[in-house]
Amino acid sequence: MQEEDIALFDTLAQARSDLQAAISTRIVGQEAVVESMLISLFAGGHSLFIGVPGLAKTLLVQTVADALGLRFGRVQFTPDLMPADITGTEVLHEDKATGERVLSFMKGPVFTNLLLADEINRAPAKTQAALLQAMAEGAVTAGGETHPLAPPFMVFATQNPIEQEGTYPLPEAQLDRFMFSIQVGYPSEAEEVAIVERTTMGPLPEVKPVLDQETLLRLADLVRRLPTSQDVHQYAVRLARATRPEASTVPSVSDLVSWGAGPRASQCLALGARVRAALHGHEVPSVEDVRAVAHSVLDHRVVLNFQAEAAGVSASTVVDRVLAEVSPS
């Protein structure tokens, strides 16, 4: 690496520490959730936070935006939400100078740096799909004109379990656009006591930016240019292919899985491993870094068949079996 890159790399671990410290002023525990979110953040990927209501998913995303000084947008998904409520719409107005009526595009909340799609599975598929182009291309097309989104642009969505009343499963094509799915679980008893004390004895502390937008973009660019090994890439591909019934050597996959993870999963595994290694001060990722991000990358990309659902087998269980069976070499 060049001297400038070396100096920038040395700031990564400190940036991670500063962000974790800022987040911990509002969020109690959830260390694994925070680490996965930071990996996604520095990779420039979108994340889906899955958990029941009341686990501070929304507060976590808001806190990250505050700690990074990013423009923050929030959309509360509801059954009557329309796609234009997210992307924006063309409005007719009168030009005061000429008296002519003209159409102009009014930008929606998607035109931001970090968009919180709160309870994304409360809206039907048509509205959920309004985010697809923005997530895939960083742009929105309306009225035949494409409007780019200024980088960085990331979608952090929250989702309640789909078996709850009034929710809609996310389309597989949209799920695949999320780099990570992050499971948010209940806190421990001690953590819950700390939450109660912190949130019922006055306002939450203010979080000031600890990293600016320009530095975030430079760090995100750096991690993509760091060296890696062929073994890491091969292992990432091997894991993704092992979730596909037609290609897997894991016996239970062909019995339990309808569709496995596609090539985008291989890319996310390799990139996630690279970012995780860099955040821990390692220039070159290892196989263990791939394994550490495997569930976040693969769980939401594995589509189970009826036999698996009838047996109560989860996608996470299938990924566990893949990790146990697939050798790095």
Secondary structure, 3 states (H helix, E strand, C coil): CCHHHHHHHHHHHHHHHHHHHHHHCCCCCCHHHHHHHHHHHHHCCCEEEECCCCCCHHHHHHHHHHHHCCCEEEEECCCCCCCHHHHEEEEEEECCCCCCEEEEEEECCCCCCEEEEECHHHCCHHHHHHHHHHHHHCEEEECCEEEECCCCCEEEEEECCCCCCCCCCCCHHHHCCCCEEEECCCCCHHHHHHHHHHHCCCCCCCCCCCCCHHHHHHHHHHHHHCCCCHHHHHHHHHHHHHCCCCCCCCHHHHHHEEECCCHHHHHHHHHHHHHHHHHCCCCCCCHHHHHHHHHHHHHHHCEECHHHHHHCCCHHHHHHHHHHHCCCC
